[in-house]
Amino acid sequence: MAHTWQLQEAKARFSEAVRLAGSEGPQVVTCRGVETVVVLSMEEYRRLEASRPSLIDFLMAGPKLDDETIALINDRSQDTGREIDL
């Protein structure tokens, strides 16, 4: 279970927050009552980073579009806009 720290408490007891992040899990730090940052162990951080797909993999996992749909998306109006007097 994550422990929540107020910013001033986390600053004063930072080494304890770091130790607890390693042994008990993420430590949430609030600023003016708003959850702002999380102190994580390096092991937890690396686990999260490893499970995140690369941008290319993310984009390639998107919906597959056939040629007709792509042509429809790319079909643009031939209207060049209105003329204005300068």
NORFENVEN-V871851 format. One record per residue. N is the residue number from 1. RES is the residue in three letters. SS is DSSP state (H for helix, E for strand, C for the rest). D_CENTER is the distance of its C-alpha to the mean C-alpha in whole Angstrom. Layout:
BEGIN
n->N res->RES ss->SS d_center->D_CENTER
n->N res->RES ss->SS d_center->D_CENTER
END
This chain:
BEGIN
n->1 res->MET ss->C d_center->22
n->2 res->ALA ss->C d_center->19
n->3 res->HIS ss->E d_center->22
n->4 res->THR ss->E d_center->21
n->5 res->TRP ss->E d_center->22
n->6 res->GLN ss->E d_center->23
n->7 res->LEU ss->H d_center->22
n->8 res->GLN ss->H d_center->26
n->9 res->GLU ss->H d_center->26
n->10 res->ALA ss->H d_center->23
n->11 res->LYS ss->H d_center->25
n->12 res->ALA ss->H d_center->28
n->13 res->ARG ss->C d_center->28
n->14 res->PHE ss->H d_center->25
n->15 res->SER ss->H d_center->26
n->16 res->GLU ss->H d_center->27
n->17 res->ALA ss->H d_center->23
n->18 res->VAL ss->H d_center->22
n->19 res->ARG ss->H d_center->25
n->20 res->LEU ss->H d_center->24
n->21 res->ALA ss->H d_center->20
n->22 res->GLY ss->H d_center->22
n->23 res->SER ss->H d_center->25
n->24 res->GLU ss->C d_center->23
n->25 res->GLY ss->C d_center->20
n->26 res->PRO ss->C d_center->17
n->27 res->GLN ss->E d_center->18
n->28 res->VAL ss->E d_center->16
n->29 res->VAL ss->E d_center->18
n->30 res->THR ss->E d_center->18
n->31 res->CYS ss->E d_center->20
n->32 res->ARG ss->C d_center->22
n->33 res->GLY ss->C d_center->21
n->34 res->VAL ss->E d_center->18
n->35 res->GLU ss->E d_center->15
n->36 res->THR ss->E d_center->14
n->37 res->VAL ss->E d_center->13
n->38 res->VAL ss->E d_center->13
n->39 res->VAL ss->E d_center->16
n->40 res->LEU ss->C d_center->15
n->41 res->SER ss->C d_center->18
n->42 res->MET ss->H d_center->18
n->43 res->GLU ss->H d_center->19
n->44 res->GLU ss->H d_center->16
n->45 res->TYR ss->H d_center->13
n->46 res->ARG ss->H d_center->15
n->47 res->ARG ss->H d_center->15
n->48 res->LEU ss->H d_center->11
n->49 res->GLU ss->H d_center->11
n->50 res->ALA ss->H d_center->14
n->51 res->SER ss->C d_center->13
n->52 res->ARG ss->C d_center->10
n->53 res->PRO ss->C d_center->12
n->54 res->SER ss->C d_center->13
n->55 res->LEU ss->H d_center->12
n->56 res->ILE ss->H d_center->16
n->57 res->ASP ss->H d_center->16
n->58 res->PHE ss->H d_center->13
n->59 res->LEU ss->H d_center->16
n->60 res->MET ss->H d_center->19
n->61 res->ALA ss->C d_center->18
n->62 res->GLY ss->C d_center->18
n->63 res->PRO ss->C d_center->21
n->64 res->LYS ss->C d_center->24
n->65 res->LEU ss->C d_center->27
n->66 res->ASP ss->C d_center->30
n->67 res->ASP ss->H d_center->32
n->68 res->GLU ss->H d_center->34
n->69 res->THR ss->H d_center->30
n->70 res->ILE ss->H d_center->29
n->71 res->ALA ss->H d_center->32
n->72 res->LEU ss->H d_center->32
n->73 res->ILE ss->H d_center->29
n->74 res->ASN ss->H d_center->30
n->75 res->ASP ss->C d_center->33
n->76 res->ARG ss->C d_center->34
n->77 res->SER ss->C d_center->36
n->78 res->GLN ss->C d_center->39
n->79 res->ASP ss->C d_center->39
n->80 res->THR ss->C d_center->39
n->81 res->GLY ss->C d_center->39
n->82 res->ARG ss->C d_center->42
n->83 res->GLU ss->C d_center->44
n->84 res->ILE ss->C d_center->44
n->85 res->ASP ss->C d_center->47
n->86 res->LEU ss->C d_center->46
END
